[in-house]
């Protein structure tokens, strides 16, 4: 049904077709996105309130609110306290320039892995923490400082990681870095300098990331199989590697936790082979079935480099991470970090320290656990309703699940889903070998709303099961 509304200058035409197979929310998002891209809505223009637009279009207010939230997360809209929703700066078309035709198509649901809910970043808390840090920091904090990072943040992190991750850590053994990739690169570079020539990694896992870091350090990267109890330690021993990268809390991407006997065997391997374990503390903050599993580093601080970040708990854009270093590696890691970039921005470090100390960080994590738990429930319910044959695993923690389609080709499923505006992603991208494995899909739900999850799964049940498509839906 065509609709015109006048909110400020130009009239805007939206079309909502209830006979279309495309969900109403997706139609509304597409219409608003198109109006902004083509310049029919300019920078700063005011949109109707969610209540007003819902009443005019005959839609639910919740649907309109979800649409606005999605477009805010994509950068098209902006909302400030006490003010209307408006078109964000830089989102509208530039006058006189033609619209780009090679833009990526909009997806009803994009189950991309590894992305937290970007729209729930605690902006007010971060601004408060940044102001407090800038107000209270001494002039000396504006100098280059210790390449290990701010002493304030390292002290706060030590207390926090002892409390929530059962880590055995001294502030002097913490190195602040710019996220996981830099931490991994620093660790492998130092190990290569010490004569380590081979690093092992989990398969499936992160072959591209680890392979690139190993190559840059002049090392060889070898895959080791993962089963339902985690990495195969006997297989690891057969590689001759003296370093290994693991995700013991919530294995990426299968979602299994490293079994207790495997944890002990892995540490015994490290001690027996004079080796180092690089622990990626992936998804440790978000566990649903029990309290988070303690960090592997707490069992062997002399053999484990533990890498943590705020990329999943806050946002990837902050680029703040940390390394818990064995005592013997602190000095060479610090020297390499200093040569690399002189240190991570101090003001951001102090802001993070304030966020943790104030309790705001813990409160944010509690809110996000509840949010991700509701999306996890929605995903399981949608699959149970539309594709009950599909098994789902890896749900104990984090914000991704592994779906096991029945009798279908993984690549074909991913490609066909795109034609229906649904982003699905295969596990084959996470494999270094065993490419003949059955089809697996890694479904990220961190940045996908509950309604979008339901709509996305409802659009592809036949692709997941091999059943003929139900054209009556």
ABEGO torsion letter per residue (X at the ends): XBBBBBABBBBBBBBBBAABABBAAAAAAAAAAAAAAAGABBBGBBBBBAAAAAAAAGBBAAAAAAAAAAAAAAGABBBBBGBBBBBBBGABBBBGBBBBAABBBBBABBABBGBBBAAABBAAAAAAAAAAAAAABBAAAABAEBAAEBAAAAAAAAAAAAAAAGBBBBAAABBBBBEAAAAAAAAAAAAAAAGBABBBBBOBBBAAAAAAAAAAAGBBBBBBBBBAAEBBAAAAAAAGBABBBBBAABBOAAGBBBBAAAAAAAAAAAAAAGBBBBBBBBGAABBAABBBBBBAAAABAAABBBBBBAAAABBAAAGBBBBBBBAAAAAAAAAAAAAAAGEBBAAAAAAAAAAAAAGAAAAAAAAAAAAAAAAAAAAAAAAAAABAABBBBGAABEABBBBBBBGBBAAAAAAAAAAAGBBBBBAAAABABGAABBBBBBBBAAABBAAAAAAAAAAAAAAAAGBBBBAAX
